[in-house]
Amino acid sequence: MRTPSGAEVPRQPTGEQIQLTQVQTVPSPVGDSLYLNAMLHNAGNSAITGAQVNAQFVGANGAIAGSTTGTVQAVFGGTSSEDLTKAPIKPNESRPVRIYSNTHRKDGIIRCQH
């Protein structure tokens, strides 16, 4: 694939390559935003240098109450995070990650799609 400028676009990760487990919601210390903390496993053959997650907020009746998209960042030391372009996740490697969401549904359940 080539962009209009002629630069090559790196191969993009697929849903099968990215496996998220241990997903937890953590309220942001300020405002109504939240973080999704998870363990990301790279089940593919190439390094993951970026990913986005679409989180859907599900109400008590099971209907979608809202959604948000957030960029996946690698977590270091439990509190610091870094863009995956600077800290790629290698094939067969698992690493803690954080996804920031500026949307918070206090009464909802979150469903993640990646």
Secondary structure as GFF3:
##gff-version 3
##sequence-region A 1 114
A	DSSP	beta_strand	18	27	.	.	.	ID=ss1
A	DSSP	beta_strand	34	42	.	.	.	ID=ss2
A	DSSP	beta_strand	52	58	.	.	.	ID=ss3
A	DSSP	beta_strand	64	76	.	.	.	ID=ss4
A	DSSP	beta_strand	80	83	.	.	.	ID=ss5
A	DSSP	beta_strand	94	101	.	.	.	ID=ss6
A	DSSP	beta_strand	109	113	.	.	.	ID=ss7
###
